[in-house]
Amino acid sequence: MSHFQQVTKDINSKLAEFQKRMPETMKGFGQMASVSKKDSALDAKTKELIATAIAIAARCEGCLGFHAKACVKLGVNREEFESMLEVAMYMGGGPSVMTAAEAMNAYEEFGGESL
């Protein structure tokens, strides 16, 4: 299993515990996530690219995994992913360049186009 696949698996395990121990909190978070992902003025693919850029800025490894996986599932191609990385790197500077490389690793691990 690749790094980001393991990261998301481990986090999912902990989230299942949260679901049992904090059901109302997790229900509220799940509802917010569900509503925010629906197509509206922005389509789901664009929203996932935004979420990935925020994950880069926040340097959230788990977020990188989950959102890169969602990008692949939604059909984000490498050019689109790289375009998002450019904006994330511009906005976040050097540390975001490092995290953008991690995001690309996650994208490729989940089946996104590789070079």
Backbone bond lengths (Angstrom), bond angles and torsions (degrees), N, CA, C in turn:
res aa  C-N    CA-C-N  psi(-1)  N-CA   C-N-CA  omega(-1)  CA-C   N-CA-C  phi
1 M - - - 1.459 - - 1.525 108.31 -
2 S 1.318 116.53 136.87 1.456 120.66 -179.40 1.528 110.89 -75.28
3 H 1.314 115.22 168.25 1.462 121.47 -175.49 1.531 112.70 -56.01
4 F 1.325 117.07 -54.63 1.460 119.17 -175.37 1.525 112.16 -71.84
5 Q 1.310 117.74 -27.78 1.468 119.59 172.88 1.524 109.82 -64.62
6 Q 1.337 116.40 -40.30 1.467 119.98 178.12 1.525 111.00 -68.40
7 V 1.315 116.83 -41.49 1.470 120.87 178.56 1.523 110.30 -57.74
8 T 1.337 117.19 -49.55 1.467 119.36 -177.83 1.526 111.42 -68.25
9 K 1.321 117.40 -34.04 1.474 120.44 176.96 1.528 109.79 -63.71
10 D 1.323 116.59 -47.01 1.464 120.59 -179.81 1.526 111.49 -62.48
11 I 1.312 116.80 -42.43 1.464 119.89 179.54 1.521 110.55 -66.92
12 N 1.329 117.85 -41.22 1.465 120.12 177.66 1.515 111.57 -57.97
13 S 1.322 116.14 -37.18 1.469 120.51 177.96 1.531 110.23 -62.18
14 K 1.307 116.29 -44.58 1.468 120.25 179.48 1.525 111.00 -68.92
15 L 1.329 116.78 -36.92 1.470 119.59 178.45 1.520 111.46 -64.81
16 A 1.330 117.35 -33.19 1.469 120.91 175.88 1.527 110.16 -63.15
17 E 1.328 116.60 -38.36 1.470 120.01 175.18 1.523 110.22 -64.40
18 F 1.321 116.35 -43.93 1.463 119.72 178.56 1.524 110.66 -59.37
19 Q 1.323 116.36 -40.21 1.463 120.93 -179.73 1.528 110.51 -58.59
20 K 1.323 116.38 -38.98 1.466 120.47 179.73 1.523 111.95 -75.45
21 R 1.315 117.11 -38.37 1.459 120.94 -173.07 1.533 113.21 -92.03
22 M 1.328 117.21 -24.21 1.466 121.75 -178.35 1.528 109.56 -134.92
23 P 1.333 117.16 58.38 1.468 119.15 -171.53 1.523 114.53 -61.09
24 E 1.297 118.68 -38.31 1.468 120.10 -178.17 1.528 111.09 -68.22
25 T 1.321 116.56 -41.66 1.462 120.76 178.48 1.521 110.27 -62.06
26 M 1.327 115.74 -47.62 1.462 119.80 -178.06 1.530 111.23 -68.16
27 K 1.340 116.38 -34.02 1.462 119.54 176.10 1.530 110.28 -63.19
28 G 1.325 116.72 -44.34 1.461 120.82 178.61 1.516 111.89 -62.90
29 F 1.336 116.56 -43.53 1.458 119.66 178.85 1.523 110.27 -64.29
30 G 1.329 116.58 -41.78 1.462 121.31 179.37 1.524 112.09 -62.13
31 Q 1.325 116.48 -40.56 1.461 120.22 178.10 1.523 110.97 -65.12
32 M 1.333 116.42 -42.53 1.457 119.92 178.49 1.527 110.48 -62.81
33 A 1.313 116.91 -43.68 1.467 120.90 179.27 1.519 110.59 -62.26
34 S 1.316 116.51 -44.50 1.457 121.27 -177.66 1.526 111.54 -62.33
35 V 1.302 116.74 -46.14 1.462 121.16 -179.39 1.525 110.78 -66.55
36 S 1.328 116.81 -41.57 1.463 119.51 -175.82 1.523 112.78 -70.14
37 K 1.324 118.02 -21.79 1.466 121.53 -178.47 1.530 113.49 -86.10
38 K 1.327 117.23 -13.58 1.460 119.86 -178.00 1.520 111.37 -67.32
39 D 1.337 115.26 147.12 1.456 120.06 174.08 1.522 109.48 -59.50
40 S 1.292 115.33 135.27 1.464 121.73 175.23 1.526 105.68 -148.79
41 A 1.303 118.00 -130.05 1.465 119.43 175.61 1.532 109.90 -61.83
42 L 1.335 116.18 -28.48 1.469 122.58 173.93 1.517 108.47 -114.29
43 D 1.322 116.13 141.80 1.460 118.53 177.82 1.530 110.43 -79.91
44 A 1.323 115.93 166.83 1.463 122.01 -176.30 1.524 111.93 -59.35
45 K 1.309 117.33 -37.32 1.468 121.23 -179.57 1.529 110.67 -63.52
46 T 1.313 117.07 -45.65 1.462 121.29 178.65 1.521 110.22 -62.55
47 K 1.322 116.37 -40.90 1.460 120.34 179.62 1.523 111.37 -63.89
48 E 1.326 117.53 -38.64 1.474 119.90 177.90 1.525 111.12 -67.80
49 L 1.312 117.39 -36.34 1.460 119.79 175.90 1.529 110.32 -63.87
50 I 1.311 117.14 -40.23 1.465 120.94 176.60 1.527 109.67 -63.46
51 A 1.323 117.00 -45.79 1.463 120.65 179.38 1.528 111.13 -59.91
52 T 1.322 117.26 -38.48 1.458 120.80 178.74 1.524 110.33 -66.73
53 A 1.314 117.06 -41.68 1.466 120.37 177.57 1.527 110.79 -61.19
54 I 1.326 116.74 -40.30 1.466 120.29 177.85 1.528 109.67 -66.71
55 A 1.322 117.71 -38.87 1.469 121.22 176.98 1.524 110.66 -60.33
56 I 1.331 116.75 -38.01 1.467 120.94 177.19 1.528 109.57 -65.08
57 A 1.322 116.50 -47.80 1.464 120.58 -179.67 1.525 111.62 -61.75
58 A 1.328 116.35 -37.36 1.465 121.38 -178.89 1.530 112.35 -83.30
59 R 1.328 116.17 -9.73 1.463 122.66 -178.82 1.526 111.47 55.29
60 C 1.332 114.45 46.43 1.469 122.44 -178.01 1.518 109.70 -100.30
61 E 1.316 116.27 104.71 1.464 121.12 -176.60 1.530 112.35 -60.48
62 G 1.312 117.27 -45.01 1.456 119.98 178.33 1.521 111.90 -62.21
63 C 1.327 116.13 -42.33 1.465 120.48 177.79 1.519 110.96 -60.88
64 L 1.348 116.55 -40.96 1.463 120.01 178.00 1.522 109.82 -56.37
65 G 1.325 116.25 -46.65 1.461 120.04 -178.83 1.514 112.97 -62.73
66 F 1.310 116.59 -52.33 1.466 119.98 -176.78 1.526 112.29 -63.39
67 H 1.330 117.00 -42.07 1.461 119.00 -176.53 1.527 112.45 -78.47
68 A 1.323 117.82 -33.25 1.467 119.18 173.98 1.525 109.99 -63.93
69 K 1.321 116.16 -41.68 1.474 120.40 177.74 1.529 110.28 -60.88
70 A 1.328 116.86 -42.92 1.466 120.82 178.71 1.527 110.88 -65.03
71 C 1.321 116.73 -38.73 1.475 119.93 177.94 1.524 110.62 -59.86
72 V 1.328 115.96 -45.07 1.465 119.79 178.99 1.525 109.89 -61.64
73 K 1.321 116.31 -45.66 1.470 120.94 -179.28 1.527 111.87 -60.85
74 L 1.318 116.76 -33.68 1.469 121.33 -179.10 1.526 112.98 -85.89
75 G 1.333 116.68 0.66 1.456 119.69 175.34 1.514 115.79 86.12
76 V 1.328 117.05 20.36 1.463 119.40 176.53 1.526 108.27 -64.25
77 N 1.315 116.38 125.50 1.466 118.65 178.85 1.530 109.70 -88.74
78 R 1.320 115.52 170.13 1.466 120.47 -175.67 1.527 112.08 -60.42
79 E 1.317 117.29 -40.43 1.462 120.17 -179.95 1.526 110.78 -61.54
80 E 1.325 117.69 -43.16 1.464 121.12 177.70 1.527 110.94 -64.22
81 F 1.335 115.75 -43.06 1.464 120.13 -179.58 1.532 110.00 -63.49
82 E 1.325 116.60 -44.13 1.468 120.25 179.55 1.526 111.21 -65.19
83 S 1.313 117.87 -35.57 1.461 121.29 177.73 1.523 110.32 -63.04
84 M 1.331 116.66 -41.84 1.462 120.73 176.12 1.523 109.69 -63.77
85 L 1.354 117.37 -41.86 1.463 120.47 179.52 1.521 111.48 -58.94
86 E 1.334 116.68 -38.89 1.468 120.33 179.63 1.524 111.19 -59.38
87 V 1.323 117.20 -43.76 1.456 120.96 -179.91 1.525 110.08 -67.91
88 A 1.324 116.71 -42.74 1.466 120.53 179.83 1.529 110.74 -62.37
89 M 1.326 116.80 -41.34 1.472 120.52 179.07 1.531 111.00 -67.59
90 Y 1.320 116.46 -41.90 1.463 121.25 177.66 1.530 110.61 -58.32
91 M 1.321 116.36 -46.35 1.458 121.17 -176.32 1.526 113.18 -75.03
92 G 1.343 117.33 -26.37 1.458 119.62 -173.96 1.513 115.91 -109.83
93 G 1.323 117.81 -6.71 1.455 120.41 178.31 1.518 113.48 69.10
94 G 1.322 115.05 -158.45 1.462 122.24 -174.34 1.518 115.31 -51.47
95 P 1.340 119.29 -48.68 1.457 118.42 179.41 1.530 112.95 -59.55
96 S 1.323 116.93 -34.21 1.467 119.51 178.27 1.516 111.84 -72.58
97 V 1.330 117.69 -25.44 1.463 119.68 174.78 1.535 108.89 -63.68
98 M 1.328 116.83 -43.52 1.472 120.93 178.90 1.532 110.63 -64.03
99 T 1.322 116.51 -44.52 1.460 120.55 -179.33 1.517 111.24 -70.34
100 A 1.327 117.92 -30.40 1.467 121.06 175.56 1.528 110.17 -63.04
101 A 1.331 116.66 -37.91 1.472 119.60 176.55 1.525 110.26 -63.06
102 E 1.327 116.98 -39.49 1.467 120.67 176.35 1.527 110.28 -64.70
103 A 1.323 117.12 -40.58 1.465 120.96 178.61 1.524 110.61 -61.77
104 M 1.328 116.93 -40.41 1.462 120.08 177.61 1.526 110.45 -64.61
105 N 1.328 117.17 -39.67 1.464 119.93 175.36 1.524 110.50 -58.03
106 A 1.330 116.06 -45.60 1.465 119.98 179.87 1.523 111.03 -62.24
107 Y 1.319 116.88 -45.92 1.469 122.02 178.93 1.525 110.24 -55.96
108 E 1.308 116.34 -47.50 1.466 119.95 -179.36 1.522 111.95 -68.26
109 E 1.336 117.77 -38.34 1.464 121.03 179.01 1.520 112.64 -61.78
110 F 1.327 116.76 -33.04 1.456 120.65 -179.17 1.530 112.32 -89.39
111 G 1.319 116.63 9.05 1.463 119.82 173.99 1.503 116.04 104.34
112 G 1.332 116.98 5.23 1.459 119.50 175.93 1.522 110.70 -66.95
113 E 1.325 115.52 159.53 1.464 121.32 -178.39 1.523 110.93 -56.22
114 S 1.320 116.85 132.01 1.452 120.48 174.33 1.525 108.85 -115.65
115 L 1.294 115.36 164.83 1.460 120.24 179.93 1.512 110.76 -78.98
